[in-house]
Amino acid sequence: IVEGLEPAGDSPWRKSLSDSLSFGCIPVLFSNLTDQVAPWHWGLWKQQARVLVDRTAFVEGAIDLHTLLRSIPPPLLTLMQQTISRFARQFQYSLSDDPGMDGVHATLQGLTDHMKESKRQGLCSR
């Protein structure tokens, strides 16, 4: 099992998050802001595909990262890897037209869904 450590950077979005997912690594996030990035790309599968570490507790030494990661039950790790294998492509932006849900499709679908919901709520006249 390979994890990709994703400490907070100078902005909430980290390119390495996409890289980790593309390589099949389980992202280990240390920032709630990073965890909130790309909701359209994550969809409903985020909870089964990443580890969110309480940054303050980690920095204060209350969390031993090695112990935390090794405490994840093997069946859960397998589920996380399978989920990443199935959905990680949504973080990848393809250079050519290819079938499937890549980052472009995830963004367009997210915008479409957002517009429909805004219209349903009367926030959009068209």
C-alpha positions as CSV (number, residue, x, y, z in Angstrom):
1,I,0.0,0.0,0.0
2,V,1.4,3.4,-1.0
3,E,0.2,6.6,0.5
4,G,0.9,10.1,-0.9
5,L,1.5,12.7,1.7
6,E,-0.2,16.0,0.8
7,P,0.8,18.7,3.3
8,A,-0.9,22.1,3.0
9,G,0.8,24.3,0.4
10,D,0.6,27.9,-0.8
11,S,-2.9,27.2,-2.1
12,P,-5.6,24.6,-1.3
13,W,-5.2,22.8,-4.7
14,R,-2.1,20.7,-4.9
15,K,-1.0,19.2,-8.2
16,S,0.5,16.4,-6.3
17,L,-3.0,15.3,-5.2
18,S,-3.9,14.6,-8.8
19,D,-0.5,12.9,-9.3
20,S,-1.0,10.7,-6.2
21,L,-4.4,9.6,-7.4
22,S,-3.2,9.0,-10.9
23,F,-0.5,6.7,-9.6
24,G,-3.0,4.8,-7.4
25,C,-1.7,6.3,-4.1
26,I,-4.0,7.0,-1.2
27,P,-3.7,10.7,-0.5
28,V,-3.0,11.7,3.1
29,L,-4.3,15.2,3.5
30,F,-3.3,17.5,6.3
31,S,-5.6,20.5,5.5
32,N,-9.3,20.9,5.6
33,L,-9.0,23.3,2.7
34,T,-7.3,20.8,0.5
35,D,-10.0,18.3,1.5
36,Q,-12.6,20.6,0.2
37,V,-10.9,21.1,-3.2
38,A,-12.5,19.8,-6.3
39,P,-15.9,18.5,-5.1
40,W,-17.0,17.9,-8.7
41,H,-13.9,15.7,-9.3
42,W,-14.2,13.8,-6.0
43,G,-17.9,13.2,-6.2
44,L,-19.3,10.9,-3.6
45,W,-16.2,8.7,-3.5
46,K,-13.9,11.0,-1.6
47,Q,-14.6,9.4,1.8
48,Q,-13.4,6.0,0.5
49,A,-10.3,7.3,-1.2
50,R,-8.3,9.5,1.2
51,V,-7.0,9.9,4.7
52,L,-7.6,13.3,6.5
53,V,-5.2,13.9,9.3
54,D,-5.9,16.6,11.9
55,R,-3.0,19.0,11.1
56,T,-2.9,20.7,14.5
57,A,-2.8,17.4,16.4
58,F,-0.1,16.1,14.0
59,V,2.0,19.2,14.4
60,E,1.6,19.1,18.2
61,G,2.8,15.5,18.2
62,A,-0.5,14.0,19.3
63,I,-0.7,11.9,16.1
64,D,2.0,9.5,15.1
65,L,1.5,9.3,11.3
66,H,3.1,5.9,10.9
67,T,0.9,4.4,13.6
68,L,-2.2,6.0,12.2
69,L,-1.6,4.8,8.7
70,R,-0.7,1.2,9.8
71,S,-3.9,1.1,11.9
72,I,-6.1,1.3,8.8
73,P,-7.7,-2.2,8.4
74,P,-6.5,-4.1,5.3
75,P,-10.0,-4.5,3.9
76,L,-10.5,-0.7,4.1
77,L,-7.1,-0.1,2.3
78,T,-8.3,-2.5,-0.4
79,L,-11.6,-0.6,-0.7
80,M,-9.7,2.7,-0.9
81,Q,-7.4,1.3,-3.7
82,Q,-10.3,-0.1,-5.6
83,T,-12.1,3.2,-5.4
84,I,-9.1,5.2,-6.5
85,S,-8.6,2.8,-9.4
86,R,-12.2,3.3,-10.5
87,F,-12.5,7.1,-10.1
88,A,-9.0,8.7,-10.1
89,R,-9.2,9.5,-13.8
90,Q,-11.7,12.3,-12.8
91,F,-8.6,14.2,-11.6
92,Q,-6.8,13.8,-14.9
93,Y,-7.2,16.1,-17.9
94,S,-6.9,14.3,-21.2
95,L,-5.1,15.8,-24.1
96,S,-7.4,14.1,-26.7
97,D,-11.0,13.1,-26.9
98,D,-11.3,9.8,-25.1
99,P,-14.4,8.2,-23.6
100,G,-14.9,8.3,-19.9
101,M,-15.1,10.8,-17.1
102,D,-11.9,12.8,-17.0
103,G,-11.3,16.1,-15.3
104,V,-12.9,18.1,-18.2
105,H,-16.0,15.9,-18.1
106,A,-16.2,16.1,-14.2
107,T,-16.0,19.9,-14.4
108,L,-18.6,20.2,-17.1
109,Q,-20.9,17.7,-15.3
110,G,-20.4,19.7,-12.0
111,L,-21.3,23.0,-13.7
112,T,-24.4,21.4,-15.4
113,D,-25.6,20.0,-12.1
114,H,-24.9,23.3,-10.3
115,M,-26.9,25.2,-12.9
116,K,-29.8,22.8,-12.7
117,E,-29.8,23.2,-8.9
118,S,-29.6,27.0,-9.1
119,K,-32.5,27.0,-11.6
120,R,-34.5,24.7,-9.4
121,Q,-34.0,27.1,-6.5
122,G,-35.0,30.0,-8.6
123,L,-31.6,31.6,-8.5
124,C,-31.2,31.4,-12.3
125,S,-33.8,32.7,-14.8
126,R,-32.6,30.6,-17.7
